[in-house]
Amino acid sequence: MYLTRFRLNAARTGARRLLSSRQVMHAAVMASFPRLLPADRPTPDAPRVLWRLDHNAPGEVFLFLVSPDAPDLTHLVEQAGWPTAMVDGPGWQTRAYAPLLDRLAEGSRWEFRLTANPVHHIRRTDDEPRKRTAHLTAYHQMGWLLDEGRQERGGFRILEKPKEKRLLPGGTTPQGREHHGDRYELLVRDHRSHAFDKSRASGAKRGKPVTLVTATFDGRLEVTDPELMRRTLTQGIGKAKAYGCGLMTLAPLPQGEAR
């Protein structure tokens, strides 16, 4: 497995085109792997290509990739990077992922970032089919990630804040309702709505655009099951993995806070 980082030059037309459509970005990402054919589908329960866009500041956008094979991003550098500035390297950074995966141990604590597609299934009447619907508020998006079953299947648990650092007593609102953002080391740093067309044959009738809601979480977690945690990092979490969702990355806690 490999972890790759590439900074997009947001001033270039090619970068703006990639950033405007999750389908276009998906196609560009998959074109980075010579062994993958357009008709290939991810193998169930196996490591797969995951990607994420981090909008850190205006004009500062990074593409992160986790993949079984090392990617070749030459076409992205030419379209959306700095092709004439490639003096010390190819224009992106790729590192082996195994050293980090091997460091995962039960009880170890990490900072994390995750972009996901938080959804739930609803129906208005008992005889109506259930419909997948996106969570739209930060409160409900955090509730999606804080679901105990989701954390257990992922091999981690979100850390709680020390009581002295909670802004609301007991992690509740003045009305007495639990407030996820105050009790846990978790926040939604970015949420976006996307609409794009899927690829279609030339001349085909334009179909209904795909709509997608994404939320980017920053927080802290503790590993409860290293094997399940490795699966989460290499296979992703949640829906819409082909469109930049599901990739969780870890970073060590600041010195003195790790256990």
Solvent accessible surface area in square Angstrom, and as a share of the most:
residue,aa,sasa,rsa
1,M,51,0.23
2,Y,76,0.29
3,L,47,0.23
4,T,1,0.01
5,R,106,0.39
6,F,3,0.01
7,R,103,0.37
8,L,1,0.01
9,N,22,0.11
10,A,26,0.20
11,A,82,0.64
12,R,78,0.28
13,T,99,0.57
14,G,21,0.21
15,A,0,0.00
16,R,126,0.46
17,R,147,0.54
18,L,3,0.02
19,L,50,0.25
20,S,85,0.55
21,S,21,0.14
22,R,16,0.06
23,Q,26,0.11
24,V,36,0.20
25,M,1,0.00
26,H,43,0.19
27,A,55,0.43
28,A,12,0.09
29,V,0,0.00
30,M,60,0.27
31,A,70,0.54
32,S,0,0.00
33,F,6,0.02
34,P,117,0.74
35,R,196,0.72
36,L,64,0.32
37,L,118,0.59
38,P,133,0.84
39,A,83,0.65
40,D,65,0.34
41,R,185,0.67
42,P,70,0.44
43,T,90,0.52
44,P,113,0.71
45,D,107,0.56
46,A,27,0.21
47,P,64,0.40
48,R,51,0.18
49,V,15,0.09
50,L,0,0.00
51,W,2,0.01
52,R,4,0.02
53,L,14,0.07
54,D,5,0.02
55,H,46,0.21
56,N,58,0.30
57,A,47,0.36
58,P,140,0.88
59,G,41,0.39
60,E,60,0.27
61,V,6,0.04
62,F,29,0.12
63,L,1,0.00
64,F,36,0.15
65,L,1,0.00
66,V,0,0.00
67,S,0,0.00
68,P,56,0.35
69,D,55,0.29
70,A,53,0.41
71,P,9,0.06
72,D,69,0.36
73,L,0,0.00
74,T,59,0.34
75,H,43,0.19
76,L,1,0.00
77,V,1,0.01
78,E,96,0.43
79,Q,81,0.36
80,A,0,0.00
81,G,0,0.00
82,W,105,0.37
83,P,47,0.30
84,T,135,0.79
85,A,65,0.51
86,M,78,0.35
87,V,126,0.73
88,D,147,0.76
89,G,35,0.33
90,P,68,0.43
91,G,35,0.34
92,W,32,0.11
93,Q,78,0.35
94,T,37,0.22
95,R,157,0.57
96,A,62,0.48
97,Y,5,0.02
98,A,48,0.37
99,P,83,0.52
100,L,34,0.17
101,L,18,0.09
102,D,107,0.55
103,R,142,0.52
104,L,6,0.03
105,A,50,0.39
106,E,134,0.60
107,G,14,0.14
108,S,18,0.12
109,R,66,0.24
110,W,10,0.03
111,E,56,0.25
112,F,8,0.03
113,R,52,0.19
114,L,0,0.00
115,T,4,0.02
116,A,0,0.00
117,N,9,0.04
118,P,0,0.00
119,V,19,0.11
120,H,66,0.30
121,H,81,0.36
122,I,74,0.37
123,R,114,0.41
124,R,208,0.76
125,T,74,0.43
126,D,130,0.67
127,D,130,0.68
128,E,44,0.20
129,P,110,0.69
130,R,145,0.53
131,K,139,0.59
132,R,128,0.47
133,T,45,0.26
134,A,24,0.19
135,H,26,0.12
136,L,123,0.61
137,T,69,0.40
138,A,43,0.33
139,Y,87,0.33
140,H,92,0.41
141,Q,0,0.00
142,M,14,0.06
143,G,23,0.22
144,W,14,0.05
145,L,0,0.00
146,L,18,0.09
147,D,62,0.32
148,E,146,0.66
149,G,27,0.26
150,R,50,0.18
151,Q,18,0.08
152,E,128,0.57
153,R,153,0.56
154,G,5,0.05
155,G,0,0.00
156,F,2,0.01
157,R,93,0.34
158,I,4,0.02
159,L,12,0.06
160,E,70,0.32
161,K,45,0.19
162,P,55,0.35
163,K,164,0.69
164,E,146,0.65
165,K,132,0.56
166,R,37,0.14
167,L,159,0.79
168,L,52,0.26
169,P,118,0.74
170,G,59,0.57
171,G,0,0.00
172,T,44,0.25
173,T,30,0.17
174,P,120,0.75
175,Q,141,0.63
176,G,54,0.52
177,R,175,0.64
178,E,66,0.30
179,H,61,0.27
180,H,28,0.12
181,G,19,0.18
182,D,8,0.04
183,R,75,0.27
184,Y,32,0.12
185,E,40,0.18
186,L,9,0.04
187,L,95,0.47
188,V,28,0.16
189,R,76,0.28
190,D,32,0.16
191,H,103,0.46
192,R,93,0.34
193,S,94,0.61
194,H,37,0.16
195,A,67,0.52
196,F,10,0.04
197,D,44,0.23
198,K,114,0.48
199,S,93,0.60
200,R,111,0.41
201,A,75,0.58
202,S,120,0.78
203,G,86,0.82
204,A,47,0.37
205,K,189,0.80
206,R,154,0.56
207,G,47,0.45
208,K,187,0.79
209,P,65,0.41
210,V,41,0.23
211,T,104,0.61
212,L,15,0.08
213,V,22,0.12
214,T,5,0.03
215,A,0,0.00
216,T,11,0.06
217,F,0,0.00
218,D,32,0.17
219,G,12,0.12
220,R,57,0.21
221,L,0,0.00
222,E,17,0.08
223,V,0,0.00
224,T,56,0.32
225,D,53,0.28
226,P,32,0.20
227,E,116,0.52
228,L,56,0.28
229,M,0,0.00
230,R,63,0.23
231,R,116,0.42
232,T,7,0.04
233,L,0,0.00
234,T,10,0.06
235,Q,32,0.14
236,G,14,0.13
237,I,15,0.08
238,G,24,0.23
239,K,87,0.37
240,A,26,0.21
241,K,45,0.19
242,A,33,0.26
243,Y,31,0.12
244,G,0,0.00
245,C,0,0.00
246,G,0,0.00
247,L,0,0.00
248,M,0,0.00
249,T,19,0.11
250,L,20,0.10
251,A,46,0.36
252,P,79,0.50
253,L,11,0.06
254,P,61,0.38
255,Q,186,0.83
256,G,78,0.75
257,E,85,0.38
258,A,63,0.49
259,R,175,0.64
